[in-house]
């Protein structure tokens, strides 16, 4: 048993009595109320999911296992000369709640390296897609094709104890996490650089550096990769991708089914595609200005014109946060150091100075500050990843770490099949006192 798995098992045994006590002794305790607007508005804000992996603090942003994002980036071990921590170290933290030592991270890196091999049939599935296919569709299918490798399915059919569900799930999840960056890089090279062919992985490199190598990118793209995967890893359990993964896994579907479903949820324009919209809007602004950096007044006019036309300012606002997204701040600091003269970053920087005040004056945005998408596409564009459609593949690879960590713990604690109750519109109307025959309030 690896060091990480052994530590995780210890944590699971310590945690199980807490969940059992809550269900047995406090199962009837009311923890929230549901309004009509929440029932009709996507269940937003309803406290009905449990995860210890991450928490979205309205004022501090995402916390991984209680650590703020700046703390995570500071405390996790780093490769020699690297600015960003090992992604493998984040996996250790998400599963155990502890900051790993360099030795413990090295153990995870070795374990990941031993699991990296992508079967040829998966590559055949990818190659069978037409070159015009969307990379997210290919990624989803490639992950699904790996389902035949599921250890959980093999053991479940043989009569595995419920107490051991987490063990087989851990093996499947770790296998998938080791492979999915290679699958992503293979898709990228197939769609956008077929002339270069496929690069085999470098066993001497960590996950982030190896992904950059397979993408054909030089330093500091290895740090870009680590940064991108870490800041996108998790965002509580209620967002579409995380919740979809949790929901599908709650039926005891294996992690390949669940992750493929997660990817499909992330592919929607209201979720993972937002960074593309930001980049398109920024490039539209640059084209309108003839490539020159606009004055503050010109920028204000462009922002107001966008708002007055009924559109939103992409990359600004957040359903929960009430301050600048720390994920934006991390990228901003990286850009200030590595690409301060980049044209698109200059636009992002200038917008940061004017948009919040305009949105406050406009009055419709609860949070006028930039979110993670405000410049994540700009960073990728600068380093030559100029294919918009691929950005969500990068998002998917990062989000897999949080989703799969959650699923392992779901199985460890025996969480139930998710099955909320629905009501009809007429039932809602009666609940609030509307005469459904005459449509008047009673």
N, C-alpha and C positions, 0 to 999 in steps of 0.2 A: 504494500500500500504506500503510495507516495506521501510525502510530508504534508502536502496540502489536503489530500483526502483524509488522512489520519486526523489532522487538526479539525477539518470540517465535521467528521464523525463525532468527535468530542463535543463540538459546539451543538450539534443536533441533539445528542443525548441530554445536554444541559437545558436545551430550549423546550423540548417536548412537554415536560411537566407544566411549563408556563401556559402553553396553549390549552392543555387538558384542563387545568384549573379554571381558566377563563370560561371555557365552554360549560363545564359542570356547575360552577358556583355563580357565574355571572352572565349566563347565556341569555337571560331575559332582560338584562339592563339595556335601556334605550340610549343610543349614542348619537342619534341624529333625527332630524325631521325633514320630510320631503315636501317641497312646494309644487304647485301645478307647473310653474315655469321650468322647474328642474326636470319634471317628468316629461315635459314636451320639448325640453331644450338639451337633450343629449345626456341627461343625468349629471350635468356639470355640478361639481362641488359636493355631491352626496358622499358621505363617509361610509363606504360599503366594501372597501378592499383593505387588505392588510399586507404590508411588506416592510421588512426591516432593512432592505437593501438600500433604498434611497428615500429621501423626503424633500419635497419642494417647498422651501421656506420663502414666503412672499417677499421678505426683505433681504435675505442672504443668498437666495437662489438654491440650486440643487446641493444637497448634502449626500455624500456617499457614506453610508454607515456612520453618520454623525459628523463626518468631516466635510468642511466647505471645500469647494473646488480649489481655491488657492492652497489650502492645507494639504489636499491630496497631491497636488503637483509639487509641493515642497517636500513632503514627507516620504513619498514612495521612492524606492531606489531607482537610480538612473544608470544607463550605460556610460562608460567613460567618454567624456567629451560631449555628451548629449544634454540638451536643455529640458527635454520632456521625459517623464518616467517610462519604465517598461509597461506595456499593456498587460503583460502576464502578472505584474505586481498588482495591477488594479483587480484582476480576476481573483487573486488571493484575498484582497481586501473585501471585495463584494461578497465572497463566500463566507469568510470567517469574522469580518469586522475588525481585523487586526492589520496593522501596517507590517508587511513582511520584512525580514532582513534580506540582505543581498544573497545570502546562502539559500534562503527559502525561495526567492525569486529564481535563482539559478536552477533550482530543482524543478520549478514549473516550466521554465524555458526548455529544459532537457525533455520533460514529459511531452510538451507541445511538439518539439522536434520529432519525437518518436511517433507521433500521431499524424504528421503532415501529409502523408502520401494520399493523393487524390486518385481514386480508381480510374482506369481508362474509360470505363463505360460512362462515367460522369462527363469526361471530356467529350465523348462521342455525343452525349445529349446536347452539350453546349454547341458543338460543331454542327449539329443538325439544324439549328435555328438559322433562318435567313439572316443575312447581314443587316437588314432593316429592322430587326426585332428590337424591342426595348430591353435594355440590360436588366431591368428589374424582373421582367418576365423570365428571362434566361436564368437569373440567379434563383428565383423561386423554384423553377423546374429542376435546376441542378441540385438544390438542397433536397427536394422531394425525391430525386432519383437515389440519393444516399440512404433513403429509408430502409432499404434492404439490409443495411449494416446494423440496424438497431439491436443492441444487446438487450434493451428493455423488453422488446417484443419477444425475443427468444426466451428470456427468463420468465416472462409473464405466462407464456403458453405452457411452460413446464411447472407452473404453480408456485410462483415466487411469493414470499411473505410480504405483506403490506409494509412492514417495518424496513424492508430492504429495497423498496421502490426507489429511494433516493440514490442508492448505490449504482444501480444500472443506469439511472437517469444521469448521474454524474459522469459516467463513462461515455454515454452518448453525447452529452453536452460538450465535454472536453474534446472528444473526437471532432465534433462539428466545428468548434471554435478554432481548433488547430488548422482545419481545412478551409474554412470559408474565406480567409484572406487570399489563399491561393486560387480559389475558384473565382473570386472577384477580379484578380489580376489576369487570369486566363480569359475571362470575358472581355476585359478591357483590351487586351492585345488582339483578340479575335475580331472585335468590332471596329477598332480604331487604328490598329497598327499591324494588320495581318502580314505586312512585308517583313516585319521584324521577327515573326515566329514566336513561339512560346519559350519563356525563360524558366529553367528549373530552379527550385529554391536553393538557397545557400544555407546549409546546416549550421554554419558558424554564426548566423545572425539571429537576433531576437525577432519577434513577430513584426514589429513596426519597421525595422530596418530591412527585413526580408521582403515585406510588401513593397517598399520603395524600390528595392533592387529588381523585383519581378516586374514592376511597372516601368523600369528603365529610367528611374529618376535619381539624380545625384543628391548629396547633402545640400541643404538641410531638410530635404523632403522626408527623410526618415523621422525627423522631429515633427513635421507637419502631420504625418500619419499617426504617430503616437498621440499627439495633441487631439487630432480629429476623432480618433476612436475613443479616447478617454472622455472628452467632453460630451460625446453623444451616447455614452454607454447606457445611461438610465435616466428616467425622469418621472419617478413614481410609477405606480401600476395602472393609472387611469387613462393615460394617453392611448391612442388607437393601437399603435404597434405593440406596446407592452401588454395592454389589456387583451388584445387578440391572441397573443401568444399564451397568456395565462388561461384564457377561456378555452381554447382548443386543448391545451394540456390538461385542463380540469376533467376532461372526459377520459383521461389516461391515453390519449393519443401520444405517440412518442415525440421527441423533440424535433424530429425532422418535419413531421406534419405541422407542429406548432410554430416552428421557425419560418417555414414556408408561408404559413398564414400571416405571421407577423410582417414578413416582407411585403405581402400583398396589401396589408393595411397601410404600411409606410409609403407605398407607391401613390397614394392619393394626393391630389393637389392641396388639400387642406392640412396635410401633415408633412410628409417628408420632402415634397417638391417645392417647399417655400423658398429655399435658397436659390433655386433657378429663377423664380419670379423676381427676386431682389437683383440678381445679376442682369436680367433683361431690362429691368427698370433703370438701373445704373447706366447700362450701355445706351439706352434710349436717351437718357439725360446727356451723356457725353456726345452723342451724335447731334442732338439739338444745339449743343454749345460749340459744335465744330471742333471738338477735341480739346478746347481750352477749359481751364478751371473757372467756373462761374464766380461772379462776385457774390457776396452775401445776399444782396438784394435780388439778383437773378435767381439764386437758389431758392430763396423764399417764394418767389413768384412761381417757380416750377412746382414746388411742394403744394402751394395753395391751388394751383391749376389742377393738380392731380386730385386733391381732396374735393374741390368744387365740381369735378366731373363725376363724382360718385365713387371714385376708387379709394383704396387705402394706400398708405405708404408701406410698401413691403419691407419686412424686416424690423418693424416697430410694433410694440404692443405685446402683451402676453396675458393669457387668461388668469394666471395666478400671480406672477411677479409684479411687484410695485416699485421696482428700481431697475437699473441697467442689469441685464442678464450677465452674470459672471462669465458665462461661456463666451459672450461677446468680448468682455474685457480681456480674457486670456488671449484671444485671437488678436485683439487690438494691440496688446503689448508685443506680441510676436511680429506683427506687421510694422510697428514703429521701429523695431530693431532690424528687421530683415528686408522690408520692402517699403521704406518711407517715401521713395520716389516713384512708386508704382502709380500709374494714372488713375486706375479705378480705386485704389486705396485712398488717394487724395480726395476723391469724391465722397467716399464713405466717411472720411475724417471731417470734411466740410459739412456733410449732412448732420453729423453728430452735434455740431455746434448750433444748428438752426431748427431741426425737426422737433425736438422735445417741446420747445417753447410754442411752436405753431400748433402742435397737437393739444397742448394745454389750452391754448386760446380757442381752438376748434371745439373742444369740450366733449368730444364723443369717445375719446380713448381713455380707459381707466388707467392704462400704463403708457406714458408717452416715450418710454425709453427703448433703445434697440435690444433685440433679442439675438439668439445665436445665429440666425440666418442672415443677419445684416451684412456679414462680411465673409462667411465661410466659403461661399462660391468664389469670392474675390481671391482668397488665398489659393484655392485650387487652380484658378485661371492663371495666376501669376507663375505657377510652377508647371504650366503646360498642359494641365488637365482641363481642356477647354470644351469638353463634351458635356453639356448640361445634364443629359439623361443619366450620366454615370455618377453624379454626386449622391444620388439616393442609394446607390450600391455601397458607397463609402459609409453613409449613414447607417445602412443595414448591418454592415460588419460591426460597427461600434455598438449599435443597439443590441446586437445578439448577446453581448457579454452581460448586460443587465437582465435581459429577458430570460436567458438560460440560467443565470444565477438564481433568479426568482423561482423558476420552475423546479430546480433542484430542491429548494427549500419548501416549496408547495408540497412536493412529494414526501419530503422528510417529516413534515408536520401533519400529513394526512388531510390536507385541505379538500373540501368536498367538490363535487360537480357543481359548477356555477349554474344557477337556474332562478333568475329573478322572476317575479310575478308581474304579468301585464294587466292593465285595465283598458276598457274601451273609452272612447271619447264621451259617450253618453254617461258612463259611470262617473267620469271626472266632472261632467256638468252637474250631475246630481249631488256629488260630494260638495261642490261649492255653492249649491242652491240655485241652479239655473233650471227653469221650467223647460224641459226638452221639447215639449209640444208647442209652446208659444215663444220659446227662446227669449224669455224675460227672467230677470232675477226674482226669486221668490222672497 
